């Protein structure tokens, strides 16, 4: 499964702010891309090694976003410093990662991590859209009140604090007689 997240942040204050963006990713997920839009279009980052006392850590940064770096912040966590966020400006952060979905019997489970330690952040607007076009699923089960519309599972919410992860079960199609090789 490939997940792409785009989050928008707005600075309603009269002074320049620095943002700290922290996100959980599933165990085994592989980051494909990271980009930040400080108001002049998304600037794609590239991986770079950061020297540490005990070796190296991968860091994603771009030539136009020297102050916005994505680093691994422990197991299943990423962190980025987003700077500067000008007064009255909106900043977007985009992350794409890929993961294998574990199979249990005839079911694969996709989890989008939203739970956080402590008080969850307030999300003014959430649209989670899962495209099922290549999922090869006979049916789906989704939590949190998500609905299925035109080959997508969609979860929408306003002014919410997520207390749990979003979980989507993909149930395999029942085998057809024509599926058997003779």
C-alpha positions as semicolon CSV with decimal commas, in nm:
position;residue;x (nm);y (nm);z (nm)
1;X;0,000;0,000;0,000
2;X;0,120;0,349;-0,079
3;X;0,013;0,632;0,150
4;X;0,041;1,000;0,062
5;X;-0,029;1,258;0,330
6;X;-0,068;1,630;0,263
7;X;-0,119;1,850;0,568
8;X;-0,177;2,225;0,566
9;X;-0,082;2,459;0,850
10;X;-0,189;2,823;0,881
11;X;-0,010;3,092;1,083
12;X;-0,279;3,325;1,214
13;X;-0,029;3,522;1,425
14;X;0,150;3,844;1,337
15;X;0,498;3,699;1,385
16;X;0,693;3,430;1,201
17;X;0,659;3,083;1,351
18;X;0,854;2,761;1,346
19;X;0,655;2,441;1,318
20;X;0,743;2,099;1,451
21;X;0,575;1,825;1,250
22;X;0,570;1,478;1,404
23;X;0,407;1,178;1,243
24;X;0,384;0,806;1,311
25;X;0,430;0,562;1,027
26;X;0,361;0,188;1,026
27;X;0,635;-0,056;1,120
28;X;0,832;-0,147;0,809
29;X;0,709;0,152;0,605
30;X;0,958;0,294;0,355
31;X;0,961;0,670;0,297
32;X;0,942;0,748;-0,075
33;X;0,927;1,127;-0,070
34;X;0,902;1,434;0,150
35;X;0,819;1,785;0,030
36;X;0,735;2,122;0,184
37;X;0,550;2,412;0,025
38;X;0,639;2,739;0,200
39;X;0,429;2,935;-0,048
40;X;0,617;2,890;-0,377
41;X;0,530;2,531;-0,467
42;X;0,636;2,198;-0,325
43;X;1,011;2,155;-0,288
44;X;1,103;1,786;-0,300
45;X;1,364;1,665;-0,055
46;X;1,633;1,405;-0,110
47;X;1,785;1,170;0,148
48;X;2,114;1,273;0,305
49;X;2,323;1,104;0,575
50;X;2,363;1,283;0,905
51;X;2,668;1,194;1,112
52;X;2,599;1,072;1,463
53;X;2,829;0,946;1,736
54;X;2,735;0,584;1,667
55;X;2,700;0,598;1,287
56;X;2,463;0,767;1,047
57;X;2,095;0,855;1,029
58;X;1,906;0,933;0,710
59;X;1,771;1,285;0,677
60;X;1,554;1,422;0,397
61;X;1,619;1,779;0,293
62;X;1,599;1,989;-0,021
63;X;1,813;2,270;-0,157
64;X;1,527;2,520;-0,124
65;X;1,423;2,405;0,223
66;X;1,740;2,408;0,428
67;X;1,538;2,482;0,740
68;X;1,285;2,200;0,680
69;X;1,435;1,860;0,743
70;X;1,269;1,523;0,797
71;X;1,450;1,285;1,030
72;X;1,370;0,949;1,183
73;X;1,275;1,014;1,544
74;X;1,271;0,661;1,682
75;X;1,078;0,352;1,586
76;X;0,783;0,434;1,358
77;X;0,821;0,813;1,407
78;X;0,932;1,095;1,182
79;X;0,993;1,457;1,278
80;X;1,042;1,770;1,071
81;X;1,120;2,130;1,158
82;X;0,916;2,356;0,930
83;X;1,055;2,708;0,916
84;X;0,975;2,983;0,842
85;X;0,596;3,005;0,856
86;X;0,531;3,369;0,773
87;X;0,244;3,567;0,932
88;X;-0,085;3,491;0,753
89;X;0,078;3,218;0,546
90;X;-0,021;2,858;0,485
91;X;0,243;2,588;0,465
92;X;0,189;2,238;0,329
93;X;0,385;1,923;0,413
94;X;0,362;1,614;0,191
95;X;0,490;1,268;0,278
96;X;0,462;0,946;0,076
97;X;0,548;0,601;0,209
98;X;0,497;0,240;0,104
99;X;0,430;-0,067;0,316
100;X;0,337;-0,433;0,273
101;X;0,003;-0,526;0,425
102;X;0,006;-0,834;0,645
103;X;-0,234;-1,109;0,546
104;X;-0,441;-1,301;0,801
105;X;-0,648;-1,567;0,626
106;X;-0,845;-1,389;0,354
107;X;-0,795;-1,041;0,505
108;X;-0,534;-0,768;0,471
109;X;-0,545;-0,478;0,715
110;X;-0,441;-0,122;0,634
111;X;-0,381;0,108;0,931
112;X;-0,337;0,484;0,907
113;X;-0,171;0,595;1,233
114;X;-0,365;0,878;1,397
115;X;-0,346;0,792;1,767
116;X;-0,100;0,997;1,970
117;X;0,038;0,996;2,320
118;X;-0,126;1,253;2,546
119;X;-0,388;1,492;2,416
120;X;-0,443;1,442;2,042
121;X;-0,395;1,745;1,820
122;X;-0,703;1,930;1,696
123;X;-0,757;1,864;1,325
124;X;-0,964;2,145;1,177
125;X;-1,038;1,940;0,865
126;X;-0,964;1,575;0,787
127;X;-1,022;1,400;0,457
128;X;-0,882;1,048;0,440
129;X;-0,936;0,891;0,097
130;X;-0,835;0,531;0,024
131;X;-0,838;0,440;-0,347
132;X;-0,939;0,074;-0,382
133;X;-0,870;0,051;-0,758
134;X;-0,566;-0,177;-0,718
135;X;-0,661;-0,339;-0,386
136;X;-0,819;-0,648;-0,548
137;X;-1,063;-0,673;-0,256
138;X;-1,404;-0,836;-0,269
139;X;-1,530;-0,628;0,022
140;X;-1,403;-0,382;0,281
141;X;-1,467;-0,299;0,646
142;X;-1,373;0,044;0,775
143;X;-1,395;0,206;1,115
144;X;-1,457;0,558;1,243
145;X;-1,768;0,612;1,029
146;X;-1,586;0,596;0,695
147;X;-1,805;0,541;0,389
148;X;-1,746;0,372;0,054
149;X;-1,813;0,586;-0,252
150;X;-1,717;0,516;-0,614
151;X;-1,432;0,277;-0,538
152;X;-1,292;0,483;-0,250
153;X;-1,322;0,456;0,126
154;X;-1,358;0,810;0,259
155;X;-1,343;0,943;0,613
156;X;-1,429;1,309;0,667
157;X;-1,428;1,510;0,985
158;X;-1,405;1,867;1,112
159;X;-1,263;1,992;1,441
160;X;-1,179;1,646;1,569
161;X;-0,917;1,495;1,795
162;X;-0,841;1,138;1,682
163;X;-0,812;0,896;1,973
164;X;-0,751;0,586;1,759
165;X;-0,588;0,477;1,437
166;X;-0,797;0,439;1,121
167;X;-0,827;0,070;1,031
168;X;-0,946;-0,069;0,699
169;X;-0,987;-0,442;0,635
170;X;-0,960;-0,560;0,275
171;X;-1,139;-0,893;0,233
172;X;-1,030;-1,110;-0,061
173;X;-1,272;-1,200;-0,335
174;X;-1,418;-1,549;-0,309
175;X;-1,246;-1,778;-0,560
176;X;-1,444;-1,834;-0,878
177;X;-1,458;-2,161;-1,067
178;X;-1,297;-1,981;-1,362
179;X;-1,002;-1,888;-1,138
180;X;-0,892;-2,253;-1,118
181;X;-0,628;-2,367;-1,361
182;X;-0,714;-2,684;-1,549
